Amino acid sequence: ETAIPICAKDISDDLMKEFAFLSGGRGKDKAWIITLPDNAHFNEVPEEIVSKVLTYLTSVPSQHESDTKFILILDRRLDTWTSVKMTLQKIAASFPGNLHLVMVLRPTGFFQRTFTDIGFRFSQEDFLLKLPVVMLSSVSDLLTYIDEQQLTPEFGGTLEYCHSEWVIFRTAIESFALTVKEIAQMLQSFGTELAETELPDDMYSIERILALRTEKYYQLKEDITAVTKEGNLLLSSFEEADAGECSQDQHCERPGDWETVNRLLGQLREMETAFDGFWEKHQLKMEQYLQLWKFEQSFQEVKNAIEFLMGQQAELPDTGDSVPQVKQRLKDLGHFDGMAQDLIGKAQVVILHGHQLAANHHYALNLICQQCNELRHHSDVLSDEIKRKQMRLQKTLDLHTRLQQALQCCDEGAYLLANQQMDKCQSKEGAQKALQDIERFLESSSAYLNYDPQALHCDFESVLTSELKCQIQSVQVKLENVRSMFENRQACFKKLLDKHVRPVQLVAPRPENPPRSKSPLFSPKHARAASAVTPCSSSHCVPFLFQIEVMHDYQEKRNSLQSFISDSDDNLDVLKGHVINELIETERVYVEELFTVLTGYRAEMDNPAMLILMPPVLRNRKDVLFGNMPEIYDFHNKIFLHSLESCLGAPERVGFCFLDRRQDFQMYEKYCQNKPRSESLWRQCSESTFFQECQRKLEHKLGLDSYLLKPVQRLTKYQLLLKELLKYSTSCDGVQELQEALVAMLDLLKSVNDSMHQISITGYDGDLSELGKVLMQGSFSVWTGHRKGPTKMKDLARFKPMQRHLFLYEKALVFCKKREDHGDGYDKTSSYSFKHFLKV
């Protein structure tokens, strides 16, 4: 371990001096022959060099054999005894191996041979103590000890040997061995790096590490291939040198060169095989690690998404208080189910990926199977919950539909009774016909009029809530009332038929002419208060002022059925429900109309394809034409419509809806103030191809100006519906709030009307908005007061009243003089010239 082995490359210069060589020959006892040829300069070679060379020569065969023996042949035929003696002394002092025998071809000269014999005789005991020495007189004596095939030609043998080639081969062999060792170290180092390096926790870094390691693996493979090729070339060079001269068995007679190269090649193959196996396992593990990382990432994403949907699903209601509400919730749940099914599909893809990994014997098989089962479980739970809610909502819808059909039957029955003209029923034929009408109706409606409440409770027990039970009870009460009405009417007509006499004339309501349709009874649609919103053209109003006329004859138009229904609180609830339904349905239509205007007209003004059709006066003026309609649409679509829809099952909250959003309705004031500008712009370009094309695409029967009036019409509609609702809510919760909401909407209309006047004020040096909100406005007779003192003649005229239009702001009272209208038709305008103001 501590000694550094000598390499041929390190002592190549000393080896090339050829004062000693290892020919490959062996003695009869298999001892390796080291030859020291005749060299007159041997004794001049430093002992250190001799030791290095002999150490190297003895180490070559010692690498392959244990207990290696050596025979030295000293060719000193041309030397002197003194030189022989010095050589023997050097060898005795520094030979590193197991020296079996030393054969000396003594000097052939007569005197030197004599000196050698004499000197050796006297020194023999000294040499024998250290070296077994045999003095030979000739080469023929050498052949008696060693076979000629193991001797080189200079000793009469047949063994071919070239010292320079041997040095080259040895250098190449040792270089090859060193290269193989370096390859082994590189493989070991690479294996250690693979085993000990910690992997990062992000996919990009893992993929990069795998790519770098794969690149390094192929580089090492190229190095192994190059070294193997080098070894095969070296091995083939041995075989070519030995071809025709010796058999395969004779390779063993060489000092292990061929065996060394062959053995190193074998080691290289074994290393490559082991390295390939190790890399294959490592690469598989890395790829599986990367696959697991991707799988777990996909698993976590899908799992989190499913859990999020589960949370959302838990908030979705599985019941409802009315048919529209349940249908909407079924629609919402269907949309939610679509999202859930998409996510479950993604979960199935992840599960399939996990099964593929498991089928390929992934090392994390148990974890993958566990996560696949977890995803499958979450998917099943989500799907089952949605199906459960769909079934409950569908069943609830069926119940509401049946209740609605029963209520409709009640309405139709009441409608039938109310429209029977009692004056025509006094005769036998009239009474018989009326009785037949009643019997036909009862026969066709028996399934609804005679339903079993117990059976209904039993069929829908799984979805019954306290609210639904109350609705069932309410319908039952109404059905009983209607049945009682029919029984009384039947009894009356039967009595008429039995007596065949003219009975006392019944008081019946005046039939309507023409008869009413069978739409839901007493909806505000049937007795709608009129409201007219018209641009003023007379000389007594400013542009686009509002006249709000509320008709009060609604009660006068009701017939006896109205009186009958009003007698019951339950029936008042029905009427109230009709009003709320109309409020919500008209709100939806209003939002839809605003949407079509904004997308079909306003958005088209930014469409490059429509630009050529647009008149120049209209370009970049959409804010003038449409005002703040986008703001109004966003408010109703995102906020107010949803607030109203929440009142389907809670009519007492309608007043709260209007009061909570009282400030938001102020945006209508801005819209109305812009209306004159909008109308003026519309009149300039109403006949343009642009508007005609937009109207054609939308398939609107009315022009844009009719839709621009919708916000104003809607504003006046609210107060009418609130009045109607208030009539049926005299003893219900939320009446106070409903009254306040009506007052608020009427105040808003008045405020809008007042603000429309102030936009025509001219001549005021300042900002009117700094005076605050307009509280009141109107025309007055105004007198000017005078200070005490002499009165000028010109002031005497001031005692006559002046006609002034006054605007009461929060901070001031403004006096204006109304100017006469000028222009024709739509272009008529009025204005107010500023005269004076008093601070409040």
HUZI-V932308 format. One record per pair of residues at least 24 apart in sequence whose C-alpha atoms are under 6 Angstrom apart, sorted by sequence separation. I is the first residue (numbers start at 0). GAP is how many residues later the second one is. If there is no record, write none. Layout:
i gap
I GAP
I GAP
//
This chain:
i gap
779 24
812 24
778 25
812 25
718 26
778 26
811 26
526 27
777 27
811 27
76 28
78 28
777 28
811 28
68 29
69 29
70 29
75 29
76 29
77 29
776 29
810 29
69 30
70 30
71 30
72 30
73 30
74 30
75 30
76 30
101 30
102 30
776 30
68 31
70 31
71 31
72 31
75 31
76 31
100 31
101 31
102 31
103 31
104 31
105 31
79 32
103 32
104 32
775 32
774 33
773 34
774 34
80 35
343 35
773 35
772 36
32 37
34 37
37 37
771 37
772 37
30 38
31 38
32 38
33 38
34 38
35 38
36 38
37 38
770 38
771 38
30 39
31 39
32 39
770 40
54 41
405 42
50 43
627 43
626 44
508 50
508 51
624 53
623 54
522 55
430 62
427 69
760 70
761 70
762 70
763 70
317 71
759 71
760 71
761 71
762 71
759 72
760 72
761 72
318 74
317 75
612 76
613 76
322 77
612 77
651 81
651 82
654 82
658 82
654 83
657 83
668 83
672 83
421 86
654 86
26 119
25 124
24 125
417 143
575 149
575 152
571 156
8 162
7 163
60 194
23 230
23 231
542 286
541 288
320 328
//
